[in-house]
Amino acid sequence: MSGPGAIIRIGVFYDGNYFSHVSNYYQYVHWKRSRINIRGLHEFIRAKIAEKEGADLRYCHIVEAHYFRGRQRAADADQRGMLLKERQFEDVLIREGIVTHYLPVGPHGEKGIDVWLALEAFERAVFKRFDAVALVVCDGDFLPLVRKLCSLGTRVMLLAWDFRWVDQNEVERETKTAQVLLEEATYPFKMSELIDDEASASDPLISGLFMTAREARAASPEAAEAPSRPEPPSAAAVVESVPPYSGTIHSIKAGYGFIWPADGGGTIFFHYSAVLGADFNDLKPGDVVTYRLGSNDKGPCAVDVELVKPAE
């Protein structure tokens, strides 16, 4: 442990794809209906490390933070309506002093980004002499990194989220942090349990983990007026190019919903990532929408869902 008055130097390293997945879950599926607030997350990290180290919070500083993610070509992101959204999020990262590291996404997804994160975290821990490193990761492949950091005498804080959700193929999925990471980390924190614990409801460190409506507008004012389409885990294929169909929202669930087609028939499923020009959280039963037909692993689904007329 560091002595009284000694500066605790903290490095933070984000697996960007995992962090985005967590933030989307809390925005579109969890009852919080809010994104993770990076500034609040950093305050949580400082406070908890100060507590564990027996140090004064004033002496605990995040001296570096790094964000790693695969990224699509600008033309591809623009075509999917994602370019503005990506730039707005980059603005948030820049404001919080986070250094971004990107690799191009290939036909088989992200390749090499986890290795880059591990090498960068270890190298910087050696040369910058971090007292503690906070990792926002979940994959067991990061176990060698955790062990290497511990061998340096660097304490490892792991921020772990476990949750379930329904994807756009109507299949229940689960995100779970590798148990070996929880066992090897110096300071493991099960964030999902802390957030859902009623005893933590009044804890400002927990409430500070989420953006208020005002903070969300300040972070991305253009998106507040006309939110861009959230990045889907995997896009459903559009199978028809005919003009959009119309229908009425039948029901809204946690991260997905169903539409009554105007021309009759049974309800049709849609995922939160299929909504255009509005936020999924703003939709409600009775809203009139247009959509195109797509397909997923279970058959037809609605894509390119746009709000036409709110329910009266």
N, C-alpha and C positions, 0 to 999 in steps of 0.2 A: 504494500500500500504506500501511497505517497505521503510525505510528511506534511504537517500543518503549514498552510500558506503556499505549498508547492502548486504550480500550474499543472492541471490535468489536461494533456493534449489529446483531443479526440478526432479521429478520422471517420467519416461516414461514407459507405459505399452501397449504392443502389443497383440491384438488378432491375432495370427500367421496365422490362416486360412484366415482371412479377408485381412491381409497385403499381403500374397502370391497371393491372388486373384487380388488385386489391381496391384501388380507388374507384374503379368502375362498379365493383360489387357494392361498396357502401353508397355510391350515388344512385344505383338503379335497382338493387335487390334488397339491401338491408333497410330496416325501418328508419335509420338515420337520414337517408336520402340526401347525403352530402359527401363531397369529395374530401380526401385526406388533405389537411393543411400542412404543408411542408414546414412552415415556420413553427407551428405548434408541435410537429413531430420532433423537430430539433430541440425545442425547449424540453420536451419529454425526455429525450436522450440525455441532455445535460443534467436534468434534475435527478434522474434515476442513477446515472453514473456517480454523481456527487453523493447520493445517498449510499450507494454500495461501497464507494471508496472512503466514506467518512470524511468528505471534503466539503469546504464552503462552496456553494454554487458559483460564487463570484470567481473562483479559481478554475472552474471547469469550462473549457472553451472548445468548440468545434473549429479546428484550425483548417480543415480541408473537408470538402464533400464532393463526391464524384458519382455521376449517373451514367450507366452503360446500357445501350440498347441498339438493336438492329433497326435500320430505318430504310423506308422505301425511297426510290428515286423521286425527285421533286415532281416530275411529270405524272408519275403513277399516283402520288399522294394528292395532287391537284385534281386528277380525274375522279378520284374517289371522294372528293370534297373534304380531304383531311389536311390540306396544306396549311390553311389558316389556323386550324385547331392546334397543329403541331407547333407552329410559330408562337402562338399564345402561351402554350405550356413552356416552351423554351424561354420566353420572357419571364415566367415565374421562376424557373430554375436560375436564370441569370440574376434576378433580383435577390435571391437567397444565397448567392455566391457559390452555386453548385457548378462544377466543371462537367461538361457533357462529353461523352465518348460514343461515337456512332460507327457501326459497320453496316455496309449495304446488305439488305435482305435479299437472299438468293431464291431460286425456285423451291428450295426445301426449307425455307425459313432462316432463322438466325443460326449462324455458324461461327464459333470462335469467340463470341462475346463473353461467355462465362470464363473462359481461359484468360482473356484480356483483363477482366475484372480481378481475378485471383492474382495474376502477376502484378498488376498495378497496386493492389492493396498490400501485397507482401513487400514490394519494393519500397513503397512510400512509408510503410511501417518501419523498415530498416533505416532509411535515410532521414525521415522526418521524426523518428523516435516517438511515435504515438504511444501514449500510455494506454489508450483504449481505442478499439475500433468497433463501430456499430455497423452491423450488416443487415440489409433489407433483402434477404434471399430466402429460398425455401428448399433448394435442390441439394440432395445428399452429395452431389459432386463437389460441393464447396467444403466438404469435411477436411481434405488435406490443407486447405487454406486456414481453417480454424486451428488445426493442430500446429501448423507452422507459426502462426501468430502467437499462440500460447507458448511455443518454444522460445520465442523472443522475449517473453515476459510481458507481452501486450495482452491486456484483458479483452475478451471478445463479448460484445453485447449483441444478442440475436433478437431481432424483432420478427415474431412469427405470427402468421394468421392462418387459421383453419376455418373453412366454411364450405357450404354446399350451395349450388345454384342450378337452374335449368337452362341449358343452352338452346340455340335456335333449332336444334334437331329434336327438341322436346325430351332430351335425355338429362337426367340428373347427374351433375358432375360434382367433384369434390376437389378442393385445393387443400393440401395438407403439407405442413413443414416436416422434412425428414427428421425422424426421431433421433438419429445419430447426431444431428446438428444441435438439437436441444440438450442432448447429454454432454456434448463436448464444450459447448459455449460456457464462458465464465458467468455471464449474466443473461440467461435466457428469459425472454418475456413473451408470454402467450397473449398477444395483443387482442385477439378476438374475444378471449375470456375476460380480459380487463374491461373492454368496451361494453360487453353485455352484462357485466356484474352490476346489479342494482346499487350495491354499496359504493360504487365508483361514480354514480350519476352526478354527484355534486362536486367531484374532484375537478378543479380547473385544468389540471394537466390532461385529463381524459376529454373533457369538453373541448379543450383547445386543439385536439387532434383533428377537428373537423372545421371546414370553412363555414362561416355564417353566410347568409344570402348576400350581405353587403360585400364581404370579402370575395365571394365568387364573382360578383359583378365587377369589382375592381380588378380582379385577376384577368378577366376576359370580358370586357364590356360589349364587344361586338357579338360574342357568343350568347350573352344574356339576352340580346335582342332577337337573334335568330340562331339558336344553337346548331352547331354542325353535327353531322352524324357521328355517334360514338364508334370507336374502332371495334369491330366485331372479333370474337375469338376465331371464327372461320366463316367466310361469307357464304351465304346460300346462293345458288346459281339462279339467275333470272332465266326463265324458260319461255317467256312470251314478250314480244315487243309491241303488242297491240296497245292502244290507249288505255290508261288506268281504269280499273274497275272502281266502283264506289260501294260503300258499306257503312255500317255503324259499329262502334266499339261495343262489344257484348260484355267483356269483363277484362279487368286488369289484375294481374298477379305480380309476384315478386320477380321482375325482370322480363316478363313476357305477357302476352294478352291474346284475346280472340276477337275476331271481327265477324259480324253478321253481314254476308253479302246482300246487296240491294236486290239482286235478281233471284234470291231464294237459295235454298240449300243449307247445309250445315255450316257451323262456324269454321273459320280458318285461323290457324295459329300465326302469330308474328312475334319476333324477338325484339328486345329493346334496341338492338343495333340496326333494325330495319327502319327506324323512324327518321324521317327527313324534315328539316325546317322547324322542328319543335323538340322539346325535351320529353322523353318518355314519361317522366314524372308528372307532366302537365296533362296527360291524357286521362280521360275518365269515361265510364260507360255512358252511351248516348251520343258521344262525339261522332260527327259525320267525317269520314276519311275517304281518301282514294288510295289505291294500292295496285301493284302489279303482282302477277303470279310468279312464284319461284318454287324451288323444290329443296328439300333437305332429305336426311336419311329416312324420314318417316313418310315422305310424300309431299304434296303441295303445301306451300306456306305463303304468306304475304310478305312482299318486300317493297321497298320504296313507299312506305306508309306516310301519307301527308294529311295533316289536319285541314279540313275544309270549313267545318262549322262546329263550334263548341256546343255541347249539350245545353239545352235551355233549363 
